[in-house]
Amino acid sequence: MNSETEKTLNAELDIFRGSTGTDSKFETFNVPFQQGASVLDALIWINDNLDETLSFRYSCINANACKECMMLIDGKVEYACLKKLQGKKSTLEPLPNKTLIKDLVTDIVPPKEKYAFSR
């Protein structure tokens, strides 16, 4: 953070919380806003500083498997690692038409691959 103004700015994230068979809700988190930070950076910050139970998926740092951080951000399918954090309220939800596991984690393994793993 370069200026006093940036230090006081927060981004507000409304994040879907829940799993299959439980009541779901949205929980609001305020995170420090830094110009150029991604939504994934904010999720990691929340997990490290506010709520270690928040579930989301990513693997770009230590695996060669991109696309794991895909979710709905303000109603559009986006990669959390590429979507820049906004200095305003954003809504994060799990992918639609996928089986919900927990919070922002959905079952993203294609059906044919699941079948191959189970054999």
Contacts in CASP RR format, 6 or more apart in sequence:
PFRMAT RR
TARGET T0000
AUTHOR 0000-0000-0000
METHOD contacts of the structure
MODEL  1
MNSETEKTLNAELDIFRGSTGTDSKFETFNVPFQQGASVLDALIWINDNL
DETLSFRYSCINANACKECMMLIDGKVEYACLKKLQGKKSTLEPLPNKTL
IKDLVTDIVPPKEKYAFSR
1 7 0 8 1.000
1 32 0 8 1.000
1 34 0 8 1.000
6 33 0 8 1.000
6 34 0 8 1.000
6 35 0 8 1.000
7 32 0 8 1.000
9 32 0 8 1.000
9 33 0 8 1.000
9 87 0 8 1.000
10 30 0 8 1.000
10 31 0 8 1.000
10 32 0 8 1.000
10 33 0 8 1.000
10 87 0 8 1.000
11 30 0 8 1.000
11 31 0 8 1.000
11 32 0 8 1.000
11 33 0 8 1.000
11 42 0 8 1.000
11 85 0 8 1.000
11 86 0 8 1.000
11 87 0 8 1.000
11 88 0 8 1.000
11 89 0 8 1.000
11 90 0 8 1.000
12 28 0 8 1.000
12 29 0 8 1.000
12 30 0 8 1.000
12 88 0 8 1.000
12 89 0 8 1.000
12 90 0 8 1.000
13 28 0 8 1.000
13 29 0 8 1.000
13 30 0 8 1.000
13 31 0 8 1.000
13 39 0 8 1.000
13 42 0 8 1.000
13 46 0 8 1.000
13 89 0 8 1.000
13 90 0 8 1.000
13 91 0 8 1.000
13 92 0 8 1.000
14 26 0 8 1.000
14 27 0 8 1.000
14 28 0 8 1.000
14 89 0 8 1.000
14 90 0 8 1.000
14 91 0 8 1.000
14 92 0 8 1.000
15 26 0 8 1.000
15 27 0 8 1.000
15 28 0 8 1.000
15 29 0 8 1.000
15 46 0 8 1.000
15 54 0 8 1.000
15 91 0 8 1.000
15 92 0 8 1.000
15 103 0 8 1.000
15 104 0 8 1.000
16 24 0 8 1.000
16 25 0 8 1.000
16 26 0 8 1.000
16 92 0 8 1.000
16 93 0 8 1.000
16 94 0 8 1.000
16 103 0 8 1.000
16 104 0 8 1.000
17 24 0 8 1.000
17 25 0 8 1.000
17 26 0 8 1.000
17 27 0 8 1.000
17 54 0 8 1.000
17 103 0 8 1.000
18 24 0 8 1.000
18 25 0 8 1.000
18 100 0 8 1.000
18 102 0 8 1.000
18 103 0 8 1.000
19 100 0 8 1.000
19 101 0 8 1.000
19 102 0 8 1.000
19 103 0 8 1.000
20 99 0 8 1.000
20 100 0 8 1.000
20 101 0 8 1.000
26 91 0 8 1.000
27 51 0 8 1.000
29 42 0 8 1.000
29 46 0 8 1.000
29 50 0 8 1.000
29 51 0 8 1.000
31 42 0 8 1.000
31 45 0 8 1.000
31 46 0 8 1.000
31 85 0 8 1.000
32 45 0 8 1.000
33 85 0 8 1.000
33 87 0 8 1.000
34 41 0 8 1.000
34 85 0 8 1.000
36 84 0 8 1.000
36 85 0 8 1.000
37 84 0 8 1.000
37 85 0 8 1.000
38 80 0 8 1.000
38 81 0 8 1.000
38 82 0 8 1.000
38 83 0 8 1.000
38 84 0 8 1.000
38 85 0 8 1.000
39 73 0 8 1.000
39 78 0 8 1.000
39 80 0 8 1.000
39 81 0 8 1.000
39 83 0 8 1.000
39 84 0 8 1.000
39 85 0 8 1.000
39 90 0 8 1.000
39 92 0 8 1.000
40 58 0 8 1.000
40 69 0 8 1.000
40 80 0 8 1.000
40 81 0 8 1.000
40 83 0 8 1.000
41 85 0 8 1.000
42 85 0 8 1.000
43 54 0 8 1.000
43 56 0 8 1.000
43 58 0 8 1.000
43 80 0 8 1.000
43 92 0 8 1.000
43 104 0 8 1.000
46 54 0 8 1.000
47 54 0 8 1.000
47 56 0 8 1.000
54 103 0 8 1.000
54 104 0 8 1.000
55 101 0 8 1.000
55 102 0 8 1.000
55 103 0 8 1.000
55 104 0 8 1.000
55 105 0 8 1.000
56 69 0 8 1.000
56 71 0 8 1.000
56 80 0 8 1.000
56 103 0 8 1.000
56 104 0 8 1.000
56 105 0 8 1.000
57 68 0 8 1.000
57 69 0 8 1.000
57 104 0 8 1.000
57 105 0 8 1.000
57 108 0 8 1.000
58 68 0 8 1.000
58 69 0 8 1.000
58 80 0 8 1.000
58 81 0 8 1.000
59 65 0 8 1.000
59 66 0 8 1.000
59 68 0 8 1.000
60 66 0 8 1.000
60 68 0 8 1.000
60 69 0 8 1.000
60 81 0 8 1.000
66 79 0 8 1.000
67 79 0 8 1.000
67 108 0 8 1.000
68 108 0 8 1.000
69 79 0 8 1.000
69 80 0 8 1.000
69 81 0 8 1.000
70 77 0 8 1.000
70 78 0 8 1.000
70 79 0 8 1.000
70 80 0 8 1.000
70 95 0 8 1.000
70 108 0 8 1.000
71 77 0 8 1.000
71 78 0 8 1.000
71 80 0 8 1.000
71 92 0 8 1.000
71 93 0 8 1.000
71 94 0 8 1.000
71 95 0 8 1.000
71 104 0 8 1.000
72 78 0 8 1.000
72 91 0 8 1.000
72 92 0 8 1.000
72 93 0 8 1.000
72 94 0 8 1.000
72 95 0 8 1.000
72 96 0 8 1.000
73 80 0 8 1.000
73 83 0 8 1.000
73 90 0 8 1.000
73 91 0 8 1.000
73 92 0 8 1.000
74 90 0 8 1.000
74 91 0 8 1.000
75 91 0 8 1.000
75 93 0 8 1.000
77 95 0 8 1.000
80 92 0 8 1.000
92 104 0 8 1.000
93 104 0 8 1.000
94 100 0 8 1.000
94 103 0 8 1.000
94 104 0 8 1.000
94 105 0 8 1.000
94 106 0 8 1.000
95 106 0 8 1.000
95 108 0 8 1.000
98 106 0 8 1.000
98 107 0 8 1.000
98 108 0 8 1.000
99 106 0 8 1.000
99 107 0 8 1.000
100 106 0 8 1.000
100 107 0 8 1.000
101 107 0 8 1.000
109 117 0 8 1.000
END
